[in-house]
Amino acid sequence: MAATQLMYRNKTLSVAVGTFCLLGTGIFIGQAFNPGKGGQGLTVFAAIAAVGAGMLAARTLVAPTLTAAHNGVRIRTLLRTRNYTWSEIERFEVVVRPVKAYKRKVLTITMRNGQTRSFNELNSSPAKVGWVEDAAATLNQYLAALRGSGASIT
C-alpha cells in the first residue's frame, strides 16, 4: 500500500451516473424557469428536483470509491459512506453476482462477526481481470501484513 492511503474507483459508473444527473439538473432548471401550464407548484418542484439532481451529480465526483488508510477502509457509494476499521474486517473477496440485469464481479467484505457486505457499485466485468480483483488482493495483503506485524489494527 502507498505511504498514506490507497484508492480504487469505478470511473465508468461515476461518469455515466454523473452525466445522467447533470442532464437531469439541466432539464429541471429549464422547467423551473419555464413552467408552462404547471404554474408555481411545478416551478417549486422543478427547482427542488434540480437541486437534488445537482447534489447527486456532485456526489459522483467522490463515489463510488474505496479508500484504504492506516485507520481503516472508507467505501463511498452514491448515497452512503461506510467506514470500517481494520479490526472489524476478516477479508476482502470478489464474488460474481447479478447487478441489475448483468453478472458482474463485486467487491465484498467479510467481517469478523461473520457478516458479509457487498458493494454493487464497486464492480467490474467478469470477462477479464479488473480493478476489483486488484483491490481485493492488495487489501488482503495489507491486512495480512498488519496482522503479521502485530500492530494494533484499530
SVG drawing of the C-alpha trace seen along z (x, -y; Angstrom):
<svg xmlns="http://www.w3.org/2000/svg" viewBox="-52 -31 58 47">
<polyline fill="none" stroke="black" stroke-width="0.4" points="0.0,0.0 1.1,-3.6 2.6,-5.5 -0.7,-7.0 -3.6,-5.6 -4.8,-3.5 -7.8,-4.4 -9.9,-2.4 -12.7,-3.9 -15.3,-2.7 -14.7,-5.5 -17.1,-4.2 -20.1,-4.2 -19.1,-7.6 -19.0,-9.2 -22.3,-7.6 -24.3,-8.5 -22.7,-12.0 -23.7,-12.7 -27.2,-11.5 -27.6,-13.6 -26.2,-16.7 -28.6,-16.2 -31.5,-15.9 -30.3,-19.1 -30.4,-21.0 -33.8,-19.7 -35.2,-20.6 -33.6,-24.1 -35.2,-24.6 -38.6,-23.5 -38.3,-25.7 -37.8,-28.9 -40.5,-27.9 -43.3,-26.1 -45.9,-26.4 -49.3,-25.2 -47.8,-23.9 -47.8,-27.2 -45.9,-28.0 -46.2,-24.5 -44.3,-23.0 -41.7,-25.7 -41.1,-24.9 -41.0,-21.1 -38.6,-21.6 -36.3,-23.8 -36.1,-21.3 -35.6,-18.4 -32.8,-20.5 -31.0,-20.9 -31.3,-17.2 -30.0,-16.2 -27.2,-18.7 -26.3,-17.2 -26.2,-13.7 -24.1,-14.9 -21.6,-16.4 -21.6,-13.2 -20.5,-11.2 -17.2,-13.1 -16.3,-11.1 -18.4,-7.9 -18.2,-5.0 -14.8,-4.9 -12.9,-2.6 -10.2,-4.4 -7.9,-2.5 -5.8,-4.3 -3.9,-3.4 -7.1,-3.6 -9.4,-1.5 -11.4,-1.5 -13.9,-4.0 -16.4,-3.0 -18.4,-5.7 -21.4,-4.7 -23.8,-7.2 -26.0,-7.6 -23.9,-6.4 -20.5,-6.4 -19.4,-3.5 -16.3,-3.3 -14.7,-0.1 -11.7,0.3 -9.1,2.9 -10.1,4.8 -13.6,5.3 -12.5,6.9 -11.8,10.5 -11.0,10.5 -11.9,9.0 -13.4,11.1 -14.6,10.8 -17.9,12.5 -19.7,12.9 -23.3,12.0 -26.1,10.2 -26.1,6.4 -29.4,5.3 -29.6,7.4 -25.9,8.3 -23.5,10.6 -20.6,8.6 -17.6,9.1 -18.5,7.3 -16.2,6.4 -17.4,7.9 -16.1,7.6 -16.4,10.4 -16.5,9.1 -15.0,10.8 -18.5,11.3 -19.4,13.4 -21.5,10.8 -20.7,10.2 -21.2,6.8 -21.4,6.5 -21.0,3.2 -22.7,3.4 -21.3,0.1 -17.7,1.4 -17.8,3.9 -16.1,4.9 -16.7,7.1 -16.5,10.9 -14.9,11.5 -11.5,10.0 -9.3,9.3 -10.2,5.9 -9.6,3.4 -11.9,5.2 -9.5,8.2 -6.5,5.9 -8.2,4.1 -9.2,7.2 -5.7,8.8 -3.9,5.6 -6.2,5.0 -5.9,8.6 -2.1,8.4 -2.1,5.2 -4.5,6.7 -2.2,9.8 0.8,7.6 -0.9,5.6 -1.8,8.8 1.6,10.3 3.4,7.3 1.4,7.5 0.4,3.8 -2.7,2.6 -5.3,2.6 -8.0,0.3"/>
</svg>
